Amino acid sequence: GDYWIDPNQGCTLDAMKVFCNMETGETCVYPNPASVPKKNWWSSKSKDKK
């Protein structure tokens, strides 16, 4: 089910919603933002090397 997790157990403004499957021990943290724009990523300044 869905649960609200507060990492510092203080102000609820920094709490995040997670999904926990107690039967399998799985946890899913919902991304924020939900998607990231596709871009070309380069590991080098040279145009011929990626």
N, CA, C and O atoms as a Tripos MOL2 file, in Angstrom:
@<TRIPOS>MOLECULE
protein
  200   199    50     0     0
PROTEIN
NO_CHARGES

@<TRIPOS>ATOM
      1 N           0.8060   -1.1760    0.0000 N.3       1 GLY1
      2 CA          0.0000    0.0000    0.0000 C.3       1 GLY1
      3 C           0.8580    1.2500    0.0000 C.2       1 GLY1
      4 O           2.0830    1.1770    0.0840 O.2       1 GLY1
      5 N           0.2110    2.3860   -0.0940 N.am      2 ASP2
      6 CA          0.8950    3.6790   -0.0710 C.3       2 ASP2
      7 C           1.1150    4.1310    1.3660 C.2       2 ASP2
      8 O           0.2400    3.9850    2.2190 O.2       2 ASP2
      9 N           2.2870    4.6780    1.6180 N.am      3 TYR3
     10 CA          2.6510    5.1820    2.9420 C.3       3 TYR3
     11 C           3.3460    6.5210    2.7820 C.2       3 TYR3
     12 O           3.9830    6.7780    1.7610 O.2       3 TYR3
     13 N           3.2230    7.3740    3.7890 N.am      4 TRP4
     14 CA          3.9520    8.6350    3.8280 C.3       4 TRP4
     15 C           5.1350    8.4650    4.7710 C.2       4 TRP4
     16 O           4.9610    8.1100    5.9370 O.2       4 TRP4
     17 N           6.3420    8.7180    4.2620 N.am      5 ILE5
     18 CA          7.5740    8.5740    5.0360 C.3       5 ILE5
     19 C           8.1330    9.9670    5.3050 C.2       5 ILE5
     20 O           8.3000   10.7630    4.3810 O.2       5 ILE5
     21 N           8.4180   10.2560    6.5610 N.am      6 ASP6
     22 CA          9.0310   11.5290    6.9440 C.3       6 ASP6
     23 C          10.4620   11.2350    7.3680 C.2       6 ASP6
     24 O          10.6770   10.6660    8.4380 O.2       6 ASP6
     25 N          11.4510   11.6090    6.5530 N.am      7 PRO7
     26 CA         12.8370   11.2050    6.8140 C.3       7 PRO7
     27 C          13.4110   11.7140    8.1350 C.2       7 PRO7
     28 O          14.2380   11.0370    8.7460 O.2       7 PRO7
     29 N          12.9880   12.8910    8.5820 N.am      8 ASN8
     30 CA         13.5450   13.4100    9.8360 C.3       8 ASN8
     31 C          12.5310   13.3910   10.9760 C.2       8 ASN8
     32 O          12.8180   13.8870   12.0650 O.2       8 ASN8
     33 N          11.3590   12.8280   10.7390 N.am      9 GLN9
     34 CA         10.2970   12.6990   11.7420 C.3       9 GLN9
     35 C           9.9530   14.0260   12.3990 C.2       9 GLN9
     36 O           9.5850   14.0820   13.5720 O.2       9 GLN9
     37 N          10.0800   15.0900   11.6180 N.am     10 GLY10
     38 CA          9.7530   16.4180   12.1290 C.3      10 GLY10
     39 C           8.5640   16.9750   11.3890 C.2      10 GLY10
     40 O           7.4540   16.4510   11.4820 O.2      10 GLY10
     41 N           8.8030   18.0380   10.6560 N.am     11 CYS11
     42 CA          7.7540   18.7000    9.8900 C.3      11 CYS11
     43 C           7.2570   17.7840    8.7710 C.2      11 CYS11
     44 O           8.0600   17.1820    8.0570 O.2      11 CYS11
     45 N           5.9540   17.6800    8.6200 N.am     12 THR12
     46 CA          5.3820   16.7980    7.5940 C.3      12 THR12
     47 C           5.5240   17.3700    6.1850 C.2      12 THR12
     48 O           5.1880   16.6850    5.2190 O.2      12 THR12
     49 N           6.0100   18.6000    6.0380 N.am     13 LEU13
     50 CA          6.1640   19.1990    4.7090 C.3      13 LEU13
     51 C           7.2220   18.4960    3.8660 C.2      13 LEU13
     52 O           7.1770   18.5880    2.6390 O.2      13 LEU13
     53 N           8.1770   17.7920    4.4880 N.am     14 ASP14
     54 CA          9.2070   17.0860    3.7140 C.3      14 ASP14
     55 C           8.9270   15.5840    3.6090 C.2      14 ASP14
     56 O           9.8010   14.8200    3.2000 O.2      14 ASP14
     57 N           7.7220   15.1620    3.9730 N.am     15 ALA15
     58 CA          7.3490   13.7460    3.8600 C.3      15 ALA15
     59 C           7.1860   13.3750    2.3940 C.2      15 ALA15
     60 O           6.8290   14.2210    1.5740 O.2      15 ALA15
     61 N           7.4480   12.1070    2.0560 N.am     16 MET16
     62 CA          7.2930   11.6510    0.6790 C.3      16 MET16
     63 C           6.4450   10.3880    0.6460 C.2      16 MET16
     64 O           6.4690    9.5750    1.5700 O.2      16 MET16
     65 N           5.7020   10.2460   -0.4350 N.am     17 LYS17
     66 CA          4.8110    9.1050   -0.6090 C.3      17 LYS17
     67 C           5.5880    7.9550   -1.2320 C.2      17 LYS17
     68 O           6.2800    8.1430   -2.2330 O.2      17 LYS17
     69 N           5.4770    6.7630   -0.6450 N.am     18 VAL18
     70 CA          6.1330    5.5640   -1.1700 C.3      18 VAL18
     71 C           5.1150    4.4340   -1.2340 C.2      18 VAL18
     72 O           4.1050    4.4550   -0.5300 O.2      18 VAL18
     73 N           5.3870    3.4530   -2.0810 N.am     19 PHE19
     74 CA          4.5630    2.2520   -2.1500 C.3      19 PHE19
     75 C           5.3590    1.1180   -1.5380 C.2      19 PHE19
     76 O           6.5060    0.8930   -1.9240 O.2      19 PHE19
     77 N           4.7800    0.4050   -0.6000 N.am     20 CYS20
     78 CA          5.4370   -0.7380    0.0340 C.3      20 CYS20
     79 C           4.6130   -1.9960   -0.1960 C.2      20 CYS20
     80 O           3.4090   -2.0160    0.0610 O.2      20 CYS20
     81 N           5.2730   -3.0510   -0.6850 N.am     21 ASN21
     82 CA          4.6480   -4.3640   -0.8070 C.3      21 ASN21
     83 C           5.1980   -5.1970    0.3360 C.2      21 ASN21
     84 O           6.3090   -5.7220    0.2520 O.2      21 ASN21
     85 N           4.4290   -5.3180    1.3930 N.am     22 MET22
     86 CA          4.8870   -6.0040    2.6040 C.3      22 MET22
     87 C           5.1120   -7.5000    2.3880 C.2      22 MET22
     88 O           5.9130   -8.1060    3.0990 O.2      22 MET22
     89 N           4.4230   -8.1060    1.4220 N.am     23 GLU23
     90 CA          4.5830   -9.5400    1.1680 C.3      23 GLU23
     91 C           5.9250   -9.8630    0.5270 C.2      23 GLU23
     92 O           6.5160  -10.9050    0.8130 O.2      23 GLU23
     93 N           6.4130   -8.9690   -0.3430 N.am     24 THR24
     94 CA          7.6740   -9.2330   -1.0490 C.3      24 THR24
     95 C           8.8380   -8.4040   -0.5120 C.2      24 THR24
     96 O           9.9870   -8.6420   -0.8820 O.2      24 THR24
     97 N           8.5520   -7.4310    0.3580 N.am     25 GLY25
     98 CA          9.6050   -6.5770    0.9010 C.3      25 GLY25
     99 C          10.0530   -5.4980   -0.0660 C.2      25 GLY25
    100 O          11.1270   -4.9230    0.1080 O.2      25 GLY25
    101 N           9.2490   -5.2120   -1.0840 N.am     26 GLU26
    102 CA          9.6100   -4.2040   -2.0800 C.3      26 GLU26
    103 C           9.1020   -2.8280   -1.6690 C.2      26 GLU26
    104 O           8.0430   -2.6940   -1.0550 O.2      26 GLU26
    105 N           9.8870   -1.8020   -2.0230 N.am     27 THR27
    106 CA          9.4940   -0.4180   -1.7950 C.3      27 THR27
    107 C           9.7420    0.3710   -3.0680 C.2      27 THR27
    108 O          10.7750    0.2000   -3.7160 O.2      27 THR27
    109 N           8.8030    1.2310   -3.4310 N.am     28 CYS28
    110 CA          8.9360    2.0770   -4.6120 C.3      28 CYS28
    111 C           8.7610    3.5250   -4.1870 C.2      28 CYS28
    112 O           7.7610    3.8790   -3.5630 O.2      28 CYS28
    113 N           9.7370    4.3630   -4.5260 N.am     29 VAL29
    114 CA          9.6440    5.7980   -4.2600 C.3      29 VAL29
    115 C           9.1860    6.4600   -5.5490 C.2      29 VAL29
    116 O           9.8160    6.2870   -6.5930 O.2      29 VAL29
    117 N           8.1020    7.2130   -5.4890 N.am     30 TYR30
    118 CA          7.5840    7.8810   -6.6750 C.3      30 TYR30
    119 C           8.5210    9.0170   -7.0820 C.2      30 TYR30
    120 O           8.9270    9.8070   -6.2290 O.2      30 TYR30
    121 N           8.8740    9.1190   -8.3720 N.am     31 PRO31
    122 CA          9.7930   10.1730   -8.8200 C.3      31 PRO31
    123 C           9.1190   11.5440   -8.8430 C.2      31 PRO31
    124 O           7.9140   11.6590   -9.0630 O.2      31 PRO31
    125 N           9.9170   12.5640   -8.6130 N.am     32 ASN32
    126 CA          9.4390   13.9320   -8.7120 C.3      32 ASN32
    127 C          10.5300   14.7750   -9.3490 C.2      32 ASN32
    128 O          11.5280   15.0480   -8.6820 O.2      32 ASN32
    129 N          10.4040   15.1940  -10.5730 N.am     33 PRO33
    130 CA          9.2530   15.1170  -11.4630 C.3      33 PRO33
    131 C           9.0630   13.7130  -12.0170 C.2      33 PRO33
    132 O           9.9690   12.8810  -11.9690 O.2      33 PRO33
    133 N           7.8750   13.4670  -12.5390 N.am     34 ALA34
    134 CA          7.5360   12.1300  -13.0310 C.3      34 ALA34
    135 C           8.3210   11.7420  -14.2770 C.2      34 ALA34
    136 O           8.4950   10.5540  -14.5470 O.2      34 ALA34
    137 N           8.7960   12.7200  -15.0400 N.am     35 SER35
    138 CA          9.5920   12.4130  -16.2280 C.3      35 SER35
    139 C          10.6680   13.4730  -16.4120 C.2      35 SER35
    140 O          10.5630   14.5840  -15.8930 O.2      35 SER35
    141 N          11.6980   13.1090  -17.1550 N.am     36 VAL36
    142 CA         12.8160   14.0020  -17.4380 C.3      36 VAL36
    143 C          12.9190   14.1260  -18.9490 C.2      36 VAL36
    144 O          12.8570   13.1120  -19.6440 O.2      36 VAL36
    145 N          13.0740   15.3410  -19.4860 N.am     37 PRO37
    146 CA         13.1770   15.4860  -20.9330 C.3      37 PRO37
    147 C          14.3910   14.7410  -21.4890 C.2      37 PRO37
    148 O          15.4600   14.7270  -20.8790 O.2      37 PRO37
    149 N          14.2030   14.1250  -22.6560 N.am     38 LYS38
    150 CA         15.3090   13.4070  -23.2930 C.3      38 LYS38
    151 C          16.3120   14.4120  -23.8410 C.2      38 LYS38
    152 O          15.9350   15.4000  -24.4700 O.2      38 LYS38
    153 N          17.5950   14.1510  -23.5960 N.am     39 LYS39
    154 CA         18.6760   15.0060  -24.0790 C.3      39 LYS39
    155 C          19.8340   14.1250  -24.4980 C.2      39 LYS39
    156 O          19.9100   12.9570  -24.1190 O.2      39 LYS39
    157 N          20.7280   14.6870  -25.2760 N.am     40 ASN40
    158 CA         21.9730   13.9950  -25.6030 C.3      40 ASN40
    159 C          22.9730   14.2720  -24.4910 C.2      40 ASN40
    160 O          23.2010   15.4250  -24.1230 O.2      40 ASN40
    161 N          23.5620   13.2230  -23.9630 N.am     41 TRP41
    162 CA         24.5340   13.3620  -22.8840 C.3      41 TRP41
    163 C          25.9060   12.9820  -23.4090 C.2      41 TRP41
    164 O          26.0530   11.9490  -24.0620 O.2      41 TRP41
    165 N          26.9020   13.7930  -23.1370 N.am     42 TRP42
    166 CA         28.2650   13.5740  -23.6090 C.3      42 TRP42
    167 C          29.1930   13.4450  -22.4090 C.2      42 TRP42
    168 O          29.0570   14.1660  -21.4210 O.2      42 TRP42
    169 N          30.1270   12.5260  -22.5110 N.am     43 SER43
    170 CA         31.1140   12.3690  -21.4420 C.3      43 SER43
    171 C          32.4270   13.0510  -21.8010 C.2      43 SER43
    172 O          33.3650   13.0510  -21.0030 O.2      43 SER43
    173 N          32.5010   13.6340  -23.0000 N.am     44 SER44
    174 CA         33.7130   14.2840  -23.4680 C.3      44 SER44
    175 C          33.3350   15.5530  -24.2170 C.2      44 SER44
    176 O          32.2430   15.6370  -24.7800 O.2      44 SER44
    177 N          34.2210   16.5400  -24.2310 N.am     45 LYS45
    178 CA         33.9650   17.7680  -24.9760 C.3      45 LYS45
    179 C          34.1050   17.5520  -26.4780 C.2      45 LYS45
    180 O          33.5460   18.3130  -27.2690 O.2      45 LYS45
    181 N          34.8450   16.5240  -26.8740 N.am     46 SER46
    182 CA         35.0470   16.2320  -28.2860 C.3      46 SER46
    183 C          33.7600   15.6940  -28.8930 C.2      46 SER46
    184 O          33.1200   14.8220  -28.3060 O.2      46 SER46
    185 N          33.3660   16.2030  -30.0710 N.am     47 LYS47
    186 CA         32.1180   15.7840  -30.7010 C.3      47 LYS47
    187 C          32.1780   14.3560  -31.2270 C.2      47 LYS47
    188 O          31.1380   13.7110  -31.3530 O.2      47 LYS47
    189 N          33.3800   13.8390  -31.5410 N.am     48 ASP48
    190 CA         33.4770   12.4950  -32.1020 C.3      48 ASP48
    191 C          33.5790   11.4160  -31.0290 C.2      48 ASP48
    192 O          33.5490   10.2300  -31.3570 O.2      48 ASP48
    193 N          33.6950   11.7870  -29.7810 N.am     49 LYS49
    194 CA         33.7590   10.8120  -28.6840 C.3      49 LYS49
    195 C          32.5260   10.9590  -27.8100 C.2      49 LYS49
    196 O          32.0630   12.0680  -27.5390 O.2      49 LYS49
    197 N          32.0040    9.8230  -27.3770 N.am     50 LYS50
    198 CA         30.8490    9.8470  -26.4730 C.3      50 LYS50
    199 C          31.2060    9.2090  -25.1570 C.2      50 LYS50
    200 O          30.3660    9.1310  -24.2600 O.2      50 LYS50
@<TRIPOS>BOND
     1     1     2 1
     2     2     3 1
     3     3     4 2
     4     3     5 am
     5     5     6 1
     6     6     7 1
     7     7     8 2
     8     7     9 am
     9     9    10 1
    10    10    11 1
    11    11    12 2
    12    11    13 am
    13    13    14 1
    14    14    15 1
    15    15    16 2
    16    15    17 am
    17    17    18 1
    18    18    19 1
    19    19    20 2
    20    19    21 am
    21    21    22 1
    22    22    23 1
    23    23    24 2
    24    23    25 am
    25    25    26 1
    26    26    27 1
    27    27    28 2
    28    27    29 am
    29    29    30 1
    30    30    31 1
    31    31    32 2
    32    31    33 am
    33    33    34 1
    34    34    35 1
    35    35    36 2
    36    35    37 am
    37    37    38 1
    38    38    39 1
    39    39    40 2
    40    39    41 am
    41    41    42 1
    42    42    43 1
    43    43    44 2
    44    43    45 am
    45    45    46 1
    46    46    47 1
    47    47    48 2
    48    47    49 am
    49    49    50 1
    50    50    51 1
    51    51    52 2
    52    51    53 am
    53    53    54 1
    54    54    55 1
    55    55    56 2
    56    55    57 am
    57    57    58 1
    58    58    59 1
    59    59    60 2
    60    59    61 am
    61    61    62 1
    62    62    63 1
    63    63    64 2
    64    63    65 am
    65    65    66 1
    66    66    67 1
    67    67    68 2
    68    67    69 am
    69    69    70 1
    70    70    71 1
    71    71    72 2
    72    71    73 am
    73    73    74 1
    74    74    75 1
    75    75    76 2
    76    75    77 am
    77    77    78 1
    78    78    79 1
    79    79    80 2
    80    79    81 am
    81    81    82 1
    82    82    83 1
    83    83    84 2
    84    83    85 am
    85    85    86 1
    86    86    87 1
    87    87    88 2
    88    87    89 am
    89    89    90 1
    90    90    91 1
    91    91    92 2
    92    91    93 am
    93    93    94 1
    94    94    95 1
    95    95    96 2
    96    95    97 am
    97    97    98 1
    98    98    99 1
    99    99   100 2
   100    99   101 am
   101   101   102 1
   102   102   103 1
   103   103   104 2
   104   103   105 am
   105   105   106 1
   106   106   107 1
   107   107   108 2
   108   107   109 am
   109   109   110 1
   110   110   111 1
   111   111   112 2
   112   111   113 am
   113   113   114 1
   114   114   115 1
   115   115   116 2
   116   115   117 am
   117   117   118 1
   118   118   119 1
   119   119   120 2
   120   119   121 am
   121   121   122 1
   122   122   123 1
   123   123   124 2
   124   123   125 am
   125   125   126 1
   126   126   127 1
   127   127   128 2
   128   127   129 am
   129   129   130 1
   130   130   131 1
   131   131   132 2
   132   131   133 am
   133   133   134 1
   134   134   135 1
   135   135   136 2
   136   135   137 am
   137   137   138 1
   138   138   139 1
   139   139   140 2
   140   139   141 am
   141   141   142 1
   142   142   143 1
   143   143   144 2
   144   143   145 am
   145   145   146 1
   146   146   147 1
   147   147   148 2
   148   147   149 am
   149   149   150 1
   150   150   151 1
   151   151   152 2
   152   151   153 am
   153   153   154 1
   154   154   155 1
   155   155   156 2
   156   155   157 am
   157   157   158 1
   158   158   159 1
   159   159   160 2
   160   159   161 am
   161   161   162 1
   162   162   163 1
   163   163   164 2
   164   163   165 am
   165   165   166 1
   166   166   167 1
   167   167   168 2
   168   167   169 am
   169   169   170 1
   170   170   171 1
   171   171   172 2
   172   171   173 am
   173   173   174 1
   174   174   175 1
   175   175   176 2
   176   175   177 am
   177   177   178 1
   178   178   179 1
   179   179   180 2
   180   179   181 am
   181   181   182 1
   182   182   183 1
   183   183   184 2
   184   183   185 am
   185   185   186 1
   186   186   187 1
   187   187   188 2
   188   187   189 am
   189   189   190 1
   190   190   191 1
   191   191   192 2
   192   191   193 am
   193   193   194 1
   194   194   195 1
   195   195   196 2
   196   195   197 am
   197   197   198 1
   198   198   199 1
   199   199   200 2
@<TRIPOS>SUBSTRUCTURE
     1 GLY1         2 RESIDUE 1 A GLY
     2 ASP2         6 RESIDUE 1 A ASP
     3 TYR3        10 RESIDUE 1 A TYR
     4 TRP4        14 RESIDUE 1 A TRP
     5 ILE5        18 RESIDUE 1 A ILE
     6 ASP6        22 RESIDUE 1 A ASP
     7 PRO7        26 RESIDUE 1 A PRO
     8 ASN8        30 RESIDUE 1 A ASN
     9 GLN9        34 RESIDUE 1 A GLN
    10 GLY10       38 RESIDUE 1 A GLY
    11 CYS11       42 RESIDUE 1 A CYS
    12 THR12       46 RESIDUE 1 A THR
    13 LEU13       50 RESIDUE 1 A LEU
    14 ASP14       54 RESIDUE 1 A ASP
    15 ALA15       58 RESIDUE 1 A ALA
    16 MET16       62 RESIDUE 1 A MET
    17 LYS17       66 RESIDUE 1 A LYS
    18 VAL18       70 RESIDUE 1 A VAL
    19 PHE19       74 RESIDUE 1 A PHE
    20 CYS20       78 RESIDUE 1 A CYS
    21 ASN21       82 RESIDUE 1 A ASN
    22 MET22       86 RESIDUE 1 A MET
    23 GLU23       90 RESIDUE 1 A GLU
    24 THR24       94 RESIDUE 1 A THR
    25 GLY25       98 RESIDUE 1 A GLY
    26 GLU26      102 RESIDUE 1 A GLU
    27 THR27      106 RESIDUE 1 A THR
    28 CYS28      110 RESIDUE 1 A CYS
    29 VAL29      114 RESIDUE 1 A VAL
    30 TYR30      118 RESIDUE 1 A TYR
    31 PRO31      122 RESIDUE 1 A PRO
    32 ASN32      126 RESIDUE 1 A ASN
    33 PRO33      130 RESIDUE 1 A PRO
    34 ALA34      134 RESIDUE 1 A ALA
    35 SER35      138 RESIDUE 1 A SER
    36 VAL36      142 RESIDUE 1 A VAL
    37 PRO37      146 RESIDUE 1 A PRO
    38 LYS38      150 RESIDUE 1 A LYS
    39 LYS39      154 RESIDUE 1 A LYS
    40 ASN40      158 RESIDUE 1 A ASN
    41 TRP41      162 RESIDUE 1 A TRP
    42 TRP42      166 RESIDUE 1 A TRP
    43 SER43      170 RESIDUE 1 A SER
    44 SER44      174 RESIDUE 1 A SER
    45 LYS45      178 RESIDUE 1 A LYS
    46 SER46      182 RESIDUE 1 A SER
    47 LYS47      186 RESIDUE 1 A LYS
    48 ASP48      190 RESIDUE 1 A ASP
    49 LYS49      194 RESIDUE 1 A LYS
    50 LYS50      198 RESIDUE 1 A LYS
